[in-house]
């Protein structure tokens, strides 16, 4: 039996977990597992939400990728620039070719703020370590006025995050005595404040109770950083003093440049088997895919288990029938030391429980225990 | 009327995409064509019947109609501005 080459592209939640699970299910005689990561650093992105409010600094949410991988997984740190799905190899920036029998694409999502004219000078966000620190500095200086929070495009990572940010901000401003001097407006591109209807019905009354205004069907067209306004495709213009806008997201450039993605660079992925729709030996996990689920570590976590079972089963000659059913489990901070929980799949929408301190602490616990529990596959 | 009596300039197949997927696809489609063009989006999501006409009205475009087919609906919109 020849040793199968499994290459995992990307060392985020999904990629790291797939690699570790495969290493646990296959021997070195059955497969050689190689993970390629651009920077060799694993980042727990949910931690960025707390940075603007003076939470732990971004370094606290980073670990070396090597320290999280099982010893039998080879790690290559470098830029992968192209995938040849026919000849089955990944080409690195230095020209090296890494051959594969199976490829798992876990390249995540890329931010493209430049897709919105005026974004660079006019808006803040918390979707990278640097941006979250900049927003922290801006909030520290803020002394009242109009804060506008929104989403430039769908899909984007961690769908509840901008709502969580809004609730945490409202709470923070109240504590600082600035709430009465601040108008908060939330912009949503669709006809409700959140994509999932049941969550929207849950969140909207909370926003109303706290005097948070919202503008629906607001699809950002441009920002005017001089006059401090944001305008929509629908013809609405809103003034702001501080604008927090989740930038447009796109798939990784390697996907588009290898001809493997759709127009936005997302990987066309079978919603249950997680195989690429054209190349069954290529799998997609997490944010890189076009799956109709949250772009979140939570979704990637469930998907990784299915992919590892399916690849390992095939190599061992015992094909796995395991399928991904759209499972996601995450928390939504609602401010005032409380949170709720969202548990759902393709056929069962979430029914968020009443916000409580319990879910807030559970989220805080997960944030701390993540390193020990998730990339290792313990849970 | 079961089919639109207009020439469709751009048609987007968003079948299998869940709410608000088809509406966002329509918005992307509208952004990419000149004023006066007719854009159609195919949706199998029941939520589109509510979302798409409201968005079209809010955005100031013309809603030509929703045309049911086998297992999906074709929503046809003219870009007005």
Interface residues (C-beta under 8 A of the other chain):
Chain A: X153 X154 X189 X190 X191 X195 X197 X217 X219 X233 X234 X235 X263 X292
Chain B: X16 X17 X18 X19 X20 X21 X23 X24 X27 X28 X30 X31 X47 X50 X51 X54 X55 X58 X59 X60 X81
